Amino acid sequence: MATSKSMKNKNLSLKEITNSYLKMSLLRFCVVGSVDDGKSTLIGRLLYDTKSILIDQLKSVKNASIIKGNKEINLAFFTDGLKLEREKGITIDVAYRYFYTPFRKFIIADTPGHFEFTRNMVTGSSLCNLVIILIDATKGITEQTRRHAFIASLMQIPHLVVCINKIDLVNYDKKIYYDIVEQFMTFSSKLNISDIHFIPISAKYGDNVVKRSKNTKWYDGPTLLWLLNNIYIRSDYNYIDARFAVQFTISNKLTLNSSYGIAGKVLSGVFRNNDKIITLPKNEKARIIAIHSANKELNETFYYENVILYVDVPLNVSCGDIIVKENNLPEVNDKISAMFCWLSEVPSNNQEYLLIHISKKVECKITDILYKIDVNTLKRYNNDNVITINEIGRFNLQLNESIYYDSFRKNKHTGSFILVCPFTHETVAAGMIV
Amino acid sequence: MINKYSHLKELENEAIFIIRQGYTNFRNCALLFSGGKDSTVLLHLAFKAFYPAKIPFPLLHIDTGHNFPETIEFRDNVIKKYNCECIVRYVEDTIKQGKAKEENGFDASRNILQSITLLDAIREFGFDCIFGGGRRDEEKARAKERFFSYRNNKGQWLPEKQRPEVWYLFNTLIKEDEHFRVFPLNNWTELDIWLYIYLENIEIPSIYFSHKRKVFKRNDTWLAYAPFIKLRPTEKVVTKTVRCRTVGDITCTGLILSRASSLEDIIVEIASSRITERGNRYDDKRSDTSMEDRKRNGYF
């Protein structure tokens, strides 16, 4: 069972290191909270208590803390921004942090909470297994909390951990904690979130972050790190619907005996030797006779692997095409309806946009804005025919050619797209096909 | 054997995916090769990404002229081993052409001048995609780096112009003279790199292993002595058993006192180390924001 023991202990033998590092899985998460909810302090605490902060970093943070008049180390300084951000008053949407335990490697997408929050969270959480929502125990649930939970649900993040922070400031009061939990459950029942956990924490003093707190004896759940180490993530990925994105083909001179090689990425599902496949959009059929990862032969390949499929007949495929199995076809249409999040300062208009879906680029137009969602109340509204930055809603698109897709709910990698302005090259929207 | 679901396997696949996406989305790619461990791992991954075909783009090496001789020897061997083309451009030439001015004084380094040579090479060959071995865990300006990092027509990194990267969908559209720097190793940490080198049996330059070398101490950092380095009167050249943790321009690459003489030793050393990898890079010590400043001027 996972404990909070760190890997950074002295005198580990190579065997101990490889035994644990080579079996680790990867978990991506992001932390969201309103300004002053203690997000930076929590990330600093996780890094500090897992001994992921090294002497030279610690020294510079200690110095910075003293200069700014803090007596103790200010954990929030570990995630300080750039000079340019301070000068221009901007914040780059996501910064990434890394740490290990003997069980997992973690990638934290650290999204700033103040400016352009919706946009940042959509970007930062898109590949995450888990989102941590911070609630300040002295303030309770705020509009921001509702917004965070809604976006986590919209983005179909598999796991949600709600940390009720600053529990020290409310004297570790059980009633305050459970009132917040109750309120959150009432509100979130309207959302599509399947796995929620609640933890009372103090990021500042470390209660229930890495170490179990003696101050919350009434709480018998896990610490945050225990949860991060143990939460089951393999079912976060789609291993059902076989979808393969073609990248390029291998010259015939280099391939195996009378076979044809196609390089690509498995977007979801599993492909095995002897599987009958079909290419889209050209509808050519073939059989897989070998699967190679560089110079290694595999019997099967699954989600996220980049491999070469060798097939028995020549196929006329190129980048942007997809390969699927005959008995499980995606949808195809030149009209799609999707949830959107607008990312650009420039509002939507009647112009053509470039839709990037898997590896394909298709011109399109927004035909209808069906509704927008007030992320604070979850109420639908439609004020005008323009979408502006940070707005979320649903629109219909008319594409210049058909695309092959699944609904986002079924498949994140074949159900998502971005819209790009063909003139400025700015990415203006993220979309999730309904 | 890497476990099927291990984090390294996932990182390897992510990197290969980014390399293949770069190749299919741009006209003219190159892989920036320094001879250090990160660009060597990147080269190995590019080899895997296109196998059984050859790597379909050249390596680009920006030679400061202030190299560890071992790195150049290593570079030449690697080119042969992976059967790839390598373009070399020299900071010395940039200085001769009057485009850059050699720094003077004790801390003189060609590290910053490299950017000018690099941008010249990008213009000369019309590269629109440069793969680099940068990693987000190295430094705070790099923590915010994209997989596909946009550079304007002057080669500058402007944080406000970076495009959101949502899911694995990349907007790689460019106008004339703009280009992208692409970082397939973004999510790797130093230890990931070493474990991968160990597992895949990747050859790396000998300076990463402990050896005896003439060194001198400057601001708490051991630096390699070379004839062109100006010593302060108080600085003495001594022989120590050292190794490199990063490899760059000899004038700013700090050495660590170490007896780690094999990959196994290095992994044990890194796993228990309490100092960051760039903690003794002299170029990062110039100021708190020196990496950020260099990036804005076209540095990697």
Interface residues (C-beta under 8 A of the other chain):
Chain A: M7 K8 N9 K10 N11 L12 S13 L14 I17 T18 Y21 L22 K23 M24 S25 L26 L54 I55 D56 Q57 S60 D80 L82 K83 L84 E85 K88 I90 I92 D93 V94 A95 Y96 R97 Y98 Y100 R104 K105 I107 R119 V122 T123 S126 L127 R234 Q247 F248 I250 S251 L254 T255 G261 A263 K265 S293 A294 N295 Y304 E305 N306 C319 L343 L354 I356 H357 S359 K412 H413 S416 F417 I418 V420 P422 H425 E426 T427 A430
Chain B: I2 N3 Y5 S6 H7 L8 E10 L11 N13 E14 I16 F17 R20 Q21 Y23 T24 F47 K48 A49 F50 Y51 P52 A53 R136 D137 K140 A141 A143 K144 P159 E160 Q162 R163 P164 E165 V166 W167 Y168 L169 F170 N171 L173 I174 K175 N186 N187 T189 L191 D192 L195 Y198 L199 E264 I267 V268 A271 S272 S273 R274 I275 T276 G279 D288 T289 E292 D293 R296
